[in-house]
Amino acid sequence: MSRPLYEDEEDEQAATAASSDWQGLRDGDGARQRSLALGLVALAPLFLAYELGLRSNPELPRNLAEKALLWCLSPVGEALPALRAGLLAAAVCFSLWLCFRRRLALGPSLMAVIFEGVVWAICIGPLLAFSMGLLGGLPGEVMGATQAAGAPGLALAARLFGGAAFEELLFRVLIFGALYFMAGRVMLFFGAPEAASRLSADGVAIVGSALCFATLHLDLFATHMDAHGEAFSSPVFLWRFLAGILLALLFRLRGLGVAAWTHALFNLALLLGAGVDVLL
């Protein structure tokens, strides 16, 4: 008679539950796949590309979103680059630890995030052009504005590609998160049902973060951060606002990593000459 694998029924149930839990994590539980920890790990290549691009061409300006995020650290002066690198490395390492602690299959999960980013980067141009067409926008003017930087170089491409990570951290994680929290609390305070509060918070966070995304690219605000912005143009502002809405929806539904890689790859495509109406 063969020896039983488990000493008692409780051991067997515990082992079955653990195996089931690991299988769910390995196959990619939806909530964990959209976790902030996995998103931060997925941002690591973007951070690296950004820093390499700026080091190869120090004349390129740093991303406005990065300056806004680190504005409170400006008093440290010359120590800021080392402090910035240390903070980013610490955030990525802590996120890696969280992913391993939750037994997330990191390789397949990261590949899934990047693959989704590629797919949405291809789709976002036609979606923007279609939306602008419905609202009377002029995609041609936007196309000219996106290519105003001149002939692309490797350093500029790396800077725009990686800079998307800082923009997603500022506009989607920080601003979206703050607006969502405040709007939800206000609705609950006035007695709204929980479902209505969440829906209202989503709407406020999506629209509000998209408005901030479009507005903070303007000269009016960029000059306060020692950065170069752009003059106000209705089609370009509308295009950025709609892009902000799409990226906010991706952040809400698919997580930080997918939104950041979509943003980064779309920036790269625009720089390399793909118009906003590509694939239409």
Steps between C-alpha positions, in 0.01 A plus 500: 500500500649833399566766761253792491649819365349710783472409863146630542221670310591848627852472357360393166254790491776747590728365229220507243418860591865604478539328163184665370614839627838466330337385176276806503795730554709321238223525245459869579232609740346817357539718807862404551579549132382860536679560829708811555797282600506319166449833323805653670714200406381535140613865506863407575606471129336838430690666786824348371439614140420851624820532702718356223348740248567803717853389583584456133369851426506723812355792302160332484256640759375274776136400489259751655317226692827384654577856612154531654530170683842588642435871558494453879853353483652795312663646819749210505674661200781298343403189695168481314617263218631245750192535719270463197679182388489361853127566538417341165715196574345464846145524357572236234672265749215533751251429221699193397488376859121550509459306174708208631319512834168466317650217292426679176652335194711805415631409155165412337329791676754754371478354149121533516531865609740585215290311245188691608700822475595418141140421407360817658780714354385383155134563580525836678583703186190397306286542813631854552455596135146358496409682823642828374309460175177467695582817695610702197873478574776527242734200514728662239589787736565256779726291277709807424526588869615153600783509246618849588799368691691439178690197376495224761824390658562205726536720810178689428314175428620351830405819686145506358459125538609496863344833595157341466569311824524823700188642334302190592623520858400866527174514307361151550635377834524826694237733347252229396535332839454824695194606298345154529546494877366852557202467265401166652522637854291806411228286343489269802489799734186624326336161532544361148491119465838332483459395135405855397792639699746272321353586160514873572855471632603321180347774285660784696841327507500416128391844380698693761827316440455538123449876539816522712688294241402740221543819705841430651654474151425869439761778528288665767585221746824360358688827551438476875692171500793633293380296204383561144130455427285573198277790403127440534341345191144371514560186287819407686341562840198292401727223371697493828177507703358203309832318528489563874152348520607188311812458713298554818256230390791265430647578843165437670417180313840348414745653745801730510731279295268474199424875504871590521613265223214615277599863560871430445456301179251751360747784569766302316270433205415872468869592512581250227236651273177310562220754478206503735290348224734201453319181392185692407 
